[in-house]
Each structure stands twice: as C-alpha cells, then as structure tokens.
C-alpha cells in the first residue's frame, strides 16, 4: 500500500479493510489480535466508528499499520495576494 492522504473516516476504513484482506484476515481475527469487539472493526472499516482513538490505534497496530500525522499546509500571505 502506498502512503496517501486520508482525510476522513471512510477513507481510513477503506484502507483498513484493504490491508486486512491483503493479509487474509477476518474481522474477527483482527478483533482478537487487537482485543476489541468484532463490531468495532466493522464500524471502523465502514467509516462509522465513533469510539476511542486508542481502539483505532490498537487495530492498526495489530495489523502492522501506523497512523502518521503531518501539518496541513496553508497558503502564505504572498500566495493569497497573488489571487
């Protein structure tokens, strides 16, 4: 999987599902590895999970994935004045 910007839960969920399937795991397998309920994995994959960041990180870690944070780039004043 290539690194790409994921800016919503649906995109994150789709990547988690893709990674799980590439590894040949069931949602129940991931849930057991991450010590969460299977429903949590399903909600995360569907982009509707509203639970804790800790459980999300546990799921990612169990699948050998990382969450990376980078600053958003805002236009400079010069760039804004050019418009």
One Martini backbone bead per residue (centre of mass of N, CA, C, O) as a GRO file, in nm:
protein
   83
    1UNK     BB    1   0.096   0.036   0.022
    2UNK     BB    2   0.044   0.359  -0.017
    3UNK     BB    3   0.094   0.670   0.065
    4UNK     BB    4  -0.186   0.869   0.185
    5UNK     BB    5  -0.439   1.084   0.207
    6UNK     BB    6  -0.648   1.076   0.502
    7UNK     BB    7  -0.957   1.280   0.568
    8UNK     BB    8  -1.142   1.027   0.654
    9UNK     BB    9  -1.311   0.754   0.773
   10UNK     BB   10  -1.367   0.611   0.504
   11UNK     BB   11  -1.071   0.597   0.407
   12UNK     BB   12  -0.958   0.446   0.646
   13UNK     BB   13  -1.147   0.201   0.630
   14UNK     BB   14  -1.063   0.108   0.345
   15UNK     BB   15  -0.763   0.054   0.422
   16UNK     BB   16  -0.815  -0.153   0.642
   17UNK     BB   17  -0.962  -0.357   0.465
   18UNK     BB   18  -0.739  -0.398   0.259
   19UNK     BB   19  -0.524  -0.500   0.460
   20UNK     BB   20  -0.680  -0.739   0.570
   21UNK     BB   21  -0.720  -0.891   0.301
   22UNK     BB   22  -0.416  -0.915   0.226
   23UNK     BB   23  -0.377  -1.097   0.503
   24UNK     BB   24  -0.628  -1.297   0.542
   25UNK     BB   25  -0.838  -1.155   0.732
   26UNK     BB   26  -1.066  -1.131   0.970
   27UNK     BB   27  -1.237  -0.941   1.178
   28UNK     BB   28  -1.204  -1.141   1.415
   29UNK     BB   29  -0.896  -1.151   1.407
   30UNK     BB   30  -0.842  -0.854   1.463
   31UNK     BB   31  -0.998  -0.833   1.725
   32UNK     BB   32  -0.823  -1.031   1.880
   33UNK     BB   33  -0.547  -0.888   1.841
   34UNK     BB   34  -0.681  -0.601   1.967
   35UNK     BB   35  -0.899  -0.637   2.189
   36UNK     BB   36  -1.182  -0.632   2.030
   37UNK     BB   37  -1.462  -0.598   1.883
   38UNK     BB   38  -1.585  -0.679   1.578
   39UNK     BB   39  -1.767  -0.425   1.545
   40UNK     BB   40  -1.536  -0.221   1.547
   41UNK     BB   41  -1.406  -0.307   1.284
   42UNK     BB   42  -1.656  -0.264   1.105
   43UNK     BB   43  -1.696   0.038   1.166
   44UNK     BB   44  -1.422   0.130   1.069
   45UNK     BB   45  -1.450   0.022   0.773
   46UNK     BB   46  -1.725   0.204   0.730
   47UNK     BB   47  -1.678   0.496   0.877
   48UNK     BB   48  -1.858   0.490   1.180
   49UNK     BB   49  -1.660   0.523   1.397
   50UNK     BB   50  -1.689   0.674   1.753
   51UNK     BB   51  -1.462   0.599   1.920
   52UNK     BB   52  -1.157   0.530   2.013
   53UNK     BB   53  -0.832   0.588   1.940
   54UNK     BB   54  -0.710   0.347   2.084
   55UNK     BB   55  -0.860   0.128   1.921
   56UNK     BB   56  -0.759   0.213   1.649
   57UNK     BB   57  -0.457   0.169   1.715
   58UNK     BB   58  -0.483  -0.130   1.789
   59UNK     BB   59  -0.570  -0.221   1.509
   60UNK     BB   60  -0.333  -0.116   1.347
   61UNK     BB   61  -0.112  -0.266   1.505
   62UNK     BB   62  -0.224  -0.558   1.456
   63UNK     BB   63  -0.172  -0.497   1.126
   64UNK     BB   64   0.095  -0.319   1.079
   65UNK     BB   65   0.006  -0.022   1.130
   66UNK     BB   66   0.018   0.338   1.078
   67UNK     BB   67  -0.007   0.660   1.220
   68UNK     BB   68   0.014   0.975   1.057
   69UNK     BB   69   0.134   1.312   1.118
   70UNK     BB   70   0.066   1.624   0.949
   71UNK     BB   71   0.084   1.927   0.846
   72UNK     BB   72  -0.092   2.164   0.727
   73UNK     BB   73  -0.114   2.355   0.434
   74UNK     BB   74  -0.085   2.695   0.409
   75UNK     BB   75  -0.113   2.978   0.271
   76UNK     BB   76   0.047   3.245   0.196
   77UNK     BB   77   0.029   3.576   0.164
   78UNK     BB   78   0.144   3.584  -0.121
   79UNK     BB   79  -0.053   3.377  -0.241
   80UNK     BB   80  -0.312   3.536  -0.173
   81UNK     BB   81  -0.234   3.806  -0.335
   82UNK     BB   82  -0.225   3.660  -0.631
   83UNK     BB   83  -0.552   3.620  -0.667
   0.00000   0.00000   0.00000
